[in-house]
């Protein structure tokens, strides 16, 4: 069992008399983690799976009296895939307000279903702790730093989904199964989309744009849909935790890009599976983009698991001056160049320095990256 970085925080949060919500992509281990917490809690636990047909019946016409009869004698209620249950937010509100000694843990794999249903009813009543694919730090803790650094190329190609890591030699078939509609199953159900091929083409186009600015209009022309539809689907794919956007930073300079964005994948393996490219780094033309995606996604995990609040951006001007990644934390800008090749030492843009003199600058490369994500 690989110890998850957020497990301790989840257990501590259950004692705060709030709903603990674990969102995250499909197949990253939410169910396994919830089971582990329940089994090791020593509490009398009631387990429900939102995918089971009879679970919905339990919550039909839910009243405080009925819910107390169902769960009042238990100490911990765990609902897996809670987004499947109609009116789950209102039901959880009734539970937390009327059964004060019951700890409640819920998981969900799609923000557009679960978050929309629970955010408003549970205002001030929930704690959200995101679960990612396995992180560099989690794997270092599980093995050691030397072993995980040795596997860097492997992670850049095959990613860090638990099933990939626990099935060495079978990575391609695992990733093919994950990327063949399974990861965006919730999206297809939610939007009632019959043409999943459009979503696949969009994801493939985004995969090929990795590390570059993304033009919705250009992608729409490539796959045959209008740019408004592209934007809507990108938003849904982000809420399905397959991709995430990085907006451009702009404050002082007229030539800064104002509304541009880059799009990254939560996992390198899913990205490579979508374009069916598992070649070694020596045979690839996109190594720099893979490195950038790996580092930025791992940094996202690091910030989340360490409860570090930061606004994250990239920076670029119309003259193509750029910085790969910027964090704004407590009024200070931290600028990072993410470079796979160390042959040429990068220099920070003089335009950026003049406009934003209060900054810290660092180059992240294969020799020093562990200090950035560990």
C-alpha positions in Angstrom: 0.0 0.0 0.0 1.4 3.3 -1.1 0.8 5.9 1.6 -1.1 8.9 0.1 0.1 12.4 1.1 -3.3 13.6 2.0 -4.4 10.7 4.2 -3.4 12.3 7.5 -5.2 15.6 6.6 -8.4 13.6 5.7 -8.4 11.8 9.0 -7.8 15.1 10.9 -10.5 16.8 8.9 -13.1 14.1 9.8 -12.8 15.4 13.4 -13.9 18.9 12.5 -17.7 18.1 12.2 -17.7 18.8 8.5 -18.3 16.8 5.3 -14.9 15.7 4.0 -15.1 15.6 0.2 -12.3 13.8 -1.9 -12.6 14.8 -5.5 -10.1 13.7 -8.2 -9.8 11.9 -11.5 -11.1 8.4 -12.0 -8.8 5.6 -11.0 -6.4 7.6 -8.9 -7.2 5.6 -5.7 -10.1 7.4 -4.1 -12.1 4.2 -3.3 -9.0 2.4 -2.0 -8.1 5.4 0.2 -11.6 5.7 1.6 -11.7 2.0 2.3 -8.3 2.2 4.1 -9.4 5.1 6.2 -12.7 3.3 7.1 -11.0 0.0 8.0 -8.3 1.6 10.1 -10.5 4.1 11.9 -11.9 1.7 14.5 -15.3 3.4 14.0 -18.6 1.7 13.2 -18.8 2.5 9.5 -21.6 2.5 7.0 -20.3 2.2 3.4 -22.4 3.2 0.3 -21.5 3.2 -3.4 -23.3 5.7 -5.5 -22.9 3.4 -8.5 -25.2 0.8 -6.9 -28.8 1.1 -8.0 -30.2 0.4 -4.5 -28.1 3.3 -3.0 -30.3 5.9 -4.7 -33.4 4.3 -3.1 -31.9 4.8 0.4 -31.9 8.6 -0.1 -35.3 9.0 -1.8 -37.5 11.3 0.1 -34.8 11.8 2.7 -35.9 13.5 6.0 -34.0 14.1 9.1 -36.0 11.4 10.9 -35.4 8.8 8.2 -31.7 9.6 8.0 -31.3 9.4 11.8 -32.9 5.9 11.6 -30.5 4.9 8.9 -27.2 6.3 10.1 -27.8 7.4 13.7 -26.1 4.3 15.2 -23.0 4.7 13.1 -19.9 6.7 13.7 -18.6 7.1 10.1 -20.5 7.3 6.8 -18.5 6.8 3.6 -20.2 7.5 0.2 -18.1 6.5 -2.8 -19.0 8.2 -6.2 -21.4 10.4 -4.4 -22.2 12.4 -7.5 -24.5 9.6 -8.7 -27.0 10.3 -6.0 -29.8 12.7 -6.7 -29.9 15.8 -4.4 -26.8 14.5 -2.6 -25.8 18.0 -1.4 -29.1 18.7 0.3 -29.1 15.2 1.8 -25.6 15.7 3.2 -26.7 19.0 4.7 -29.5 17.3 6.6 -27.1 14.6 7.8 -24.5 17.0 9.1 -27.1 19.3 10.7 -29.1 16.5 12.4 -26.6 13.8 13.2 -23.7 15.8 14.8 -21.7 12.8 16.0 -21.6 11.1 12.5 -18.4 11.7 10.5 -19.0 11.8 6.8 -16.5 11.1 3.9 -17.6 11.4 0.3 -15.6 10.8 -3.0 -16.4 12.0 -6.5 -14.7 11.8 -9.9 -16.3 14.7 -11.7 -16.6 18.3 -10.5 -19.4 19.2 -12.9 -21.7 16.7 -11.1 -20.6 16.5 -7.5 -19.4 20.1 -6.9 -22.4 21.7 -8.5 -24.6 19.5 -6.3 -22.9 20.1 -3.0 -21.2 23.5 -3.1 -24.2 25.6 -2.4 -26.1 23.3 0.1 -22.8 22.7 2.0 -21.5 26.2 2.2 -19.3 26.3 5.3 -20.0 22.6 6.0 -17.4 20.8 3.9 -13.7 20.4 3.6 -12.4 19.5 0.1 -9.1 17.5 -0.3 -8.1 16.7 -3.9 -6.5 13.4 -4.8 -4.2 13.3 -7.8 -2.4 10.5 -9.6 0.5 9.3 -7.4 3.0 12.1 -6.8 6.8 12.2 -7.0 6.9 12.8 -3.2 4.6 9.8 -2.5 6.8 7.5 -4.6 10.0 8.8 -2.9 8.4 8.0 0.4 7.4 4.6 -0.8 10.8 3.6 -2.2 13.6 6.2 -2.0 14.8 9.3 -3.9 17.5 7.5 -5.9 15.0 4.9 -7.2 12.4 7.5 -8.2 15.0 9.7 -10.0 16.2 6.6 -11.8 12.6 6.2 -13.1 12.2 9.8 -14.3 12.0 8.9 -18.0 9.5 6.1 -17.2 7.3 8.5 -15.4 7.5 11.1 -18.2 6.3 8.5 -20.7 3.9 6.3 -18.7 2.8 8.7 -16.0 1.8 7.9 -12.4 -1.6 6.3 -12.3 -1.7 3.7 -9.5 -2.6 0.9 -11.8 0.3 1.8 -14.2 2.8 1.8 -11.3 1.5 -1.5 -9.8 1.4 -3.3 -13.2 4.9 -3.0 -14.6 5.1 -4.4 -18.1 1.4 -3.8 -18.8 1.5 0.0 -18.9 0.3 0.5 -22.4 -2.8 -1.7 -22.1 -3.7 -0.1 -18.8 -3.3 3.4 -20.2 -5.2 2.5 -23.4 -8.1 1.2 -21.2 -8.1 4.4 -19.2 -7.9 6.8 -22.1 -10.5 4.9 -24.2 -13.5 6.9 -22.9 -13.2 5.6 -19.3 -11.7 8.9 -18.0 -14.3 11.0 -19.6 -17.2 8.6 -19.1 -18.7 11.1 -16.6 -18.5 13.9 -19.2 -20.3 11.8 -21.8 -23.0 11.0 -19.3 -23.4 14.6 -18.1 -23.5 16.1 -21.6 -25.5 13.3 -23.1 -22.8 13.3 -25.9 -23.2 10.6 -28.5 -20.1 11.5 -30.5 -17.3 10.7 -28.2 -15.0 10.9 -31.2 -15.2 14.7 -31.0 -13.9 14.6 -27.4 -11.1 12.2 -28.5 -10.1 14.4 -31.4 -10.1 17.5 -29.1 -7.9 15.7 -26.5 -5.5 14.6 -29.2 -5.3 18.1 -30.6 -4.6 19.4 -27.0 -2.0 16.7 -26.5 -0.2 17.8 -29.7 -0.3 21.5 -28.5 1.4 20.6 -25.2 3.7 23.4 -24.0 2.3 25.9 -26.5 -0.4 28.5 -26.3 -3.8 27.1 -27.2 -6.0 28.8 -29.8 -9.6 27.6 -29.5 -10.3 28.9 -33.0 -7.4 27.0 -34.5 -8.3 23.8 -32.7 -12.0 24.2 -33.8 -10.9 24.4 -37.4 -8.7 21.3 -37.1 -11.5 19.1 -35.6 -14.5 20.7 -37.3 -16.4 22.5 -34.4 -16.8 26.1 -33.6 -14.5 27.8 -31.0 -17.3 28.3 -28.5 -17.9 24.5 -28.5 -14.1 24.0 -28.0 -14.1 26.3 -25.0 -17.1 24.6 -23.5 -15.6 21.1 -24.0 -12.3 22.3 -22.6 -14.1 23.5 -19.5 -15.8 20.2 -19.1 -12.6 18.2 -19.6 -11.0 20.4 -16.9 -14.0 19.6 -14.6 -13.5 15.9 -15.3 -9.9 16.3 -14.0 -8.2 15.3 -17.3 -6.6 18.6 -18.1 -6.0 21.9 -16.4 -5.4 25.4 -17.8 -2.6 27.9 -17.1 -3.5 31.5 -17.8 -1.1 34.2 -19.0 0.2 36.7 -16.4 -0.2 40.3 -17.3 0.0 43.5 -15.3 2.2 46.3 -16.6 3.3 45.8 -20.1 1.2 46.7 -23.2 2.7 43.9 -25.2 1.9 41.1 -22.7 -0.5 38.4 -23.9 -3.8 39.2 -22.2 -6.2 36.2 -22.6 -3.9 33.4 -23.7 -3.7 30.0 -22.1 -1.7 26.8 -22.0 -3.3 23.5 -21.3 -1.6 20.6 -19.5 -2.6 17.1 -18.6 -2.9 15.8 -15.0 -0.8 12.8 -16.2 1.8 12.3 -18.9 0.8 8.7 -19.5 -2.8 9.7 -20.4 -1.4 12.3 -22.8 0.9 9.9 -24.5 -1.8 7.3 -24.8 -4.1 9.7 -26.6 -1.5 10.1 -29.4 -0.3 6.5 -29.1 3.3 7.5 -28.6 5.3 5.6 -25.9 8.7 6.1 -27.6 11.8 6.6 -25.5 12.9 10.2 -25.0 15.8 9.6 -27.4 13.3 9.0 -30.2 10.9 11.9 -29.4 10.5 15.4 -30.7 8.4 16.5 -27.7 10.7 15.8 -24.8 10.7 19.4 -23.7 6.9 19.5 -23.7 6.7 16.3 -21.7 9.2 17.6 -19.2 7.2 20.8 -18.8 3.9 18.9 -18.3 5.5 16.6 -15.8 7.1 19.3 -13.7 4.0 21.6 -13.7 1.6 18.8 -12.9 3.9 17.5 -10.1 4.2 21.1 -8.7 0.4 21.3 -8.7 0.4 18.2 -6.5 3.0 19.6 -4.2 1.2 22.9 -3.7 -2.1 21.1 -3.0 -0.7 18.5 -0.6 1.3 21.1 1.3 -1.6 23.6 1.5 0.4 26.3 -0.3 -1.8 28.9 -1.9 -0.5 30.4 -5.1 -1.8 31.9 -8.3 -0.1 30.1 -11.2 0.6 31.5 -14.7 2.9 31.5 -17.6 4.3 34.8 -19.1 4.8 35.8 -22.7 4.9 38.9 -24.9 3.9 39.4 -28.5 7.6 39.5 -29.2 7.9 35.9 -27.9 9.7 36.8 -24.7 8.5 34.2 -22.2 8.8 32.5 -18.8 7.5 29.0 -18.6 5.9 29.2 -15.1 5.1 31.8 -12.5 3.7 31.6 -9.0 2.4 34.6 -7.2 2.6 33.9 -3.4 2.0 36.6 -0.7 2.8 39.4 -3.1 6.0 38.0 -4.5 6.5 36.6 -8.0 8.5 33.4 -8.4 9.5 32.8 -12.0 10.7 29.4 -13.3 12.2 28.3 -16.5 11.6 24.5 -17.0 14.3 23.2 -19.3 15.2 19.6 -20.1 18.4 20.4 -22.0 21.1 22.1 -20.0 23.4 22.9 -22.9 22.4 26.5 -23.0 21.9 28.5 -19.8 18.6 30.4 -20.0 18.4 34.0 -18.9 15.4 35.8 -17.5 13.8 38.4 -19.8 15.0 42.0 -19.2 11.5 43.2 -20.0 10.1 41.0 -17.2 12.8 42.2 -14.8 12.1 45.8 -15.5 8.4 45.4 -15.2 8.5 43.2 -12.1 11.8 43.8 -10.2 10.5 42.1 -7.0 10.8 38.5 -8.1 12.8 35.3 -7.5 14.0 33.4 -10.6 15.1 29.7 -10.9 15.8 27.2 -13.7 14.3 23.8 -13.1 16.2 21.0 -14.9 16.8 17.2 -14.5 19.7 18.0 -12.0 17.7 20.0 -9.5 14.0 19.3 -10.0 13.5 17.2 -6.9 13.8 20.4 -4.7 10.9 21.9 -6.7 8.4 19.0 -6.2 9.5 17.3 -3.0 
